[in-house]
Amino acid sequence: MAVPEALLVRVQDRLRIARLRNGPRTLTNRIALWLALLGPGLLVMLGDNDAGGVITYSQTGAVFGLGVFLPLMIPLGFMAYFVQEMTIRLGAVTRRGHAELIWKRYGAFWGIFSIVDLVIANILTLMTEFIGVRVGGDVFGLSYWVTVPATLVFVAFVLVFLRYWTWERIALFIAALNLVFVPLALFSHPDWSAVGHAFIGTNWMVPGGLLSAGFLVLLSANIGTTIAPWQLFFQQSCIVDKGLLPQDIEASRRDLMLGVTGMVIVAMAIIILTGQHLHTLPNAQHLNVNGVLVALKDHVGGWAMDLFALGLMEAGLISSIVITASTAWAVGEALNLPRSLNDAPRKAWAFYAPAVVGSAIAAGVVMLPHVPLGFLNITVQVVATIFMPAAMLFLLMLVNDVELMGTFVNSQRRNMVAVGIMVLLIICNALYGIAVTFPHVFGGAQ
């Protein structure tokens, strides 16, 4: 019986890691092992700082300045770590992807529900990534008829024709460029005293109040860009395709924490940049991404607009890569298809095709001449928040399944925190819905 190509490549990857783990305890070997185990955590969190997230953070800073949202990024980072850590254990212990486990443990109905949920959310999110590429390219005089199709072709190419190890290394290189927003914020000479006051709560002024529709929209959008359904499916499948095992859980947690740290730093850098320079503008509450770029040029300099546009394009590119992969893995797992990036396209075309088609649909919508880019971006982030409680419920049931997880099940304390996050998401969604549907119910604040 022939050994499947994907399994053979995965075994070779595991043998490489085993040689590093069992080799001499030299500094070189330890660094090589650390680098070999890096990947899923960094990709899921830096990919989470997507073009939609960059736009959301910039609008947050412009509207609320150096206030409550700046320190809020830290607890949101811990929330993201807590949620994604459960996918690490699920993937390493079961060696099965998230979609496959839902399908097999809870049946076809819930399997179809979770996949439809994910695919719709992924296509919507991919629209925001192509928005970032489109708007960023406009700054450099590049037509979106060039930048958006070129991005689609590149994303499809790396997904279909590169094997997992190469795909991961290229994705990590692109993800590292996400850090461009940090020097951008530093070189804009922010008021560090105002930044410090934000962390001690002395300037947490919220125009309209905490129950205003404007605050609740951006709160939901910031939560939605920090934890989203695609992340659960992506990281667990990534762990499986990389071939990580229970003994790699600790290394994967470090990988995830490194990614969360990068995500939080970048998010805070964007809020500091726009909160410092755009918050005082008379039209700050109505700035879309194009307005942010123009305002940065006028108030910081052309170099700031160019760097921001470059970071926006990078964010859209890396997130398109990882979200497209999450679609491929999830659909492949649900339909019991070959489901590894190590599978050759001629043998696994049905695995790659849904992800490529979904990306093409998203790109096509963004190329429409009069699509409302700003409205679409915020709406997508809020939709992610609405979808998240259902996704977390499946995650929580799976990670508490003793038959699946054995000694790696959640502790009681972890379950309490997870339920608390779900309740927070539901309350946030409910308040947002009430404030938008009945704008005067909380005193008329907008």
Disulfide bonds with the S-S distance in Angstrom:
none
